[in-house]
Amino acid sequence: MTPPAITLTDLTCLHAGRPAVHHLSGRFAPGSLTAVVGPNGAGKSTLLRAIAGLHTATEGRIDRGGLARQDIALLPQAGALDRAFPIACADVVASGALARIGPFRAVPPATRAAVEAALAAVGLSGFARRLVGTLSAGQFQRVMFARLMLQDAPVLLLDEPTAAVDARTAADLLAIIQGWHGEGRTVVAVLHDLDLVARAFPETLLLARDPVAWGPTAVAFTPETRLRARLVAEAWAEQPEICTQAAA
């Protein structure tokens, strides 16, 4: 499963009317494993949403190589998800297959078997009937990873996948991520654990609204580039002006 490259050309995206991603160009190679890091407010989540087709580019373009929307799976930040609705873990996981089975059809036996297998793969055997509102943060994140397994997408966009979980859960989720990478899928993950980035992610995009560095982690993620990103962030205006820079 080797998807096409995803290429960004002079990409600018606004959030709340102000630049969030600013003139970013680069390429996520087929089957690559890339960490996206940077200060808070650097446009990392906006970038993932734009690649997934959920946020409109203001300037530039995203070439997804002919991938359909269902070929790109997005895991949002855990804090952006509402767990108050009384829904069972199995139903959340099964929703990952919605694009294949249709919104108004009963879940077929094969999909139910896949749900059970996915829950087992993330360490949640026996949780199918548990309501998501009763889960810990780590258990809920495991459920969301199981849902991604049902989506079976060649491109996975993960927004802070290991945030607010314990060390064991983080290690288990990282093993799943590395397994996806080993299958040839393209994985892009927003991360704040810098040691994890340096240890486990071959490619890094360092973003501070403007691109700071993008390439092999040992080259793109250095004390010098991290200092540049911090200085750029410290110079941000409270209300940045609308971008008027001409596209290249």
Helices and strands as residue ranges (DSSP letters): E 6-15, E 18-28, E 33-37, H 44-51, E 59-63, G 69-71, E 72-75, G 78-80, H 89-94, G 95-97, H 98-101, H 109-121, G 132-134, H 137-151, E 155-159, H 167-182, E 186-190, H 194-200, E 203-207, E 211-216, H 217-220, H 223-234
